[in-house]
Structure formats: structure tokens, C-alpha cells
Amino acid sequence: MSTATISPGGHLTIPLEFRQAMHLAEGDRVVLSLEDGKLIVQHEPDSRATLVQGSFGRPVLKAAEGAPAMTPAQVKAILEES
């Protein structure tokens, strides 16, 4: 268990061991919530798509977690609008 002190401005430093365990880096955003009187800190879901390496070595666009599913026809229509 670790402890931290809230600054006069209301800032709280997350101890290094927790930042490392959560893979938090400077500039990352977090979501705070209360559950049964406990403060819950979670990564803010990334709302951007990312490029990953596909099975044939080509880059593939991976949708952000929680993004709605899209059919190939919807993707084609979006690309044609550009």
C-alpha cells in the first residue's frame, strides 16, 4: 500500500509503481470515478484508430475500443467522400 498527499491546489501525484503498472505516461488522460467510496483511476479510452501490422505484413487500421462495427461498404463510402 502506498500513500500520497493532495497539494493545496488539489493535485495528487500517482506513485511511480502505480503509473508503471498502469502504463501511464506524461500527458496520458485518465477517467476518475467513485465506487463504494473508493476512487477508481482508469485509462481514458483511446478514441482514435491505430495502425497495426496485418497478417501479410501490410499496415491495417484497427478501430478504437468500443467503436461501432463498420461494413466494407460503409468504409468504401467514407473513402470515396474524401
C-alpha positions in Angstrom: 0.0 0.0 0.0 1.2 3.5 -0.8 0.1 6.9 0.4 0.1 10.3 -1.4 -0.7 13.8 -0.3 -3.1 16.2 -2.0 -1.5 19.6 -2.8 -3.1 22.9 -1.8 -4.2 23.1 -5.5 -5.9 19.8 -5.3 -3.2 17.9 -7.3 -2.4 14.3 -6.5 0.7 12.5 -7.7 0.2 8.9 -8.6 3.1 6.9 -7.1 5.6 5.6 -9.7 4.8 1.9 -9.0 1.1 2.5 -10.0 2.0 4.6 -13.0 4.2 1.8 -14.2 1.7 -0.9 -13.5 -1.0 1.1 -15.5 1.5 2.0 -18.2 0.7 5.7 -17.6 3.0 8.3 -19.2 3.2 12.1 -19.1 0.2 13.6 -21.0 -2.0 10.5 -20.7 -5.6 11.1 -19.7 -7.4 9.1 -17.0 -11.0 8.7 -16.1 -11.9 9.1 -12.4 -15.0 7.5 -10.8 -16.2 6.6 -7.3 -17.4 3.1 -6.5 -18.4 2.3 -2.9 -16.4 5.2 -1.6 -13.3 4.2 -3.5 -11.6 6.4 -6.1 -11.1 4.4 -9.3 -8.5 5.6 -11.8 -8.6 4.1 -15.4 -7.0 5.0 -18.7 -9.2 7.2 -20.8 -10.4 5.0 -23.7 -8.4 5.9 -26.9 -10.9 7.3 -29.4 -8.5 7.1 -32.3 -7.9 4.3 -34.7 -4.3 3.0 -34.9 -2.2 1.3 -37.5 -1.1 -2.3 -36.7 0.8 -4.9 -38.7 -1.5 -7.2 -40.6 -1.1 -10.9 -41.2 0.6 -10.3 -44.6 3.0 -7.6 -43.2 0.9 -4.7 -44.5 -0.5 -2.0 -42.2 -4.1 -2.4 -41.1 -6.2 0.2 -39.5 -7.5 -1.0 -36.2 -10.6 0.7 -34.8 -10.6 2.1 -31.3 -12.0 0.0 -28.5 -15.8 0.5 -28.3 -16.0 1.9 -31.9 -19.1 0.7 -33.8 -18.6 -2.1 -36.3 -18.4 -1.0 -40.0 -19.2 -2.9 -43.1 -16.8 -2.8 -46.1 -19.5 -0.8 -47.9 -19.5 1.8 -45.2 -15.7 2.1 -45.3 -15.7 2.4 -49.1 -18.4 5.2 -48.9 -16.3 7.1 -46.4 -13.2 6.8 -48.5 -15.0 7.9 -51.6 -16.1 11.1 -49.8 -12.5 12.1 -49.2 
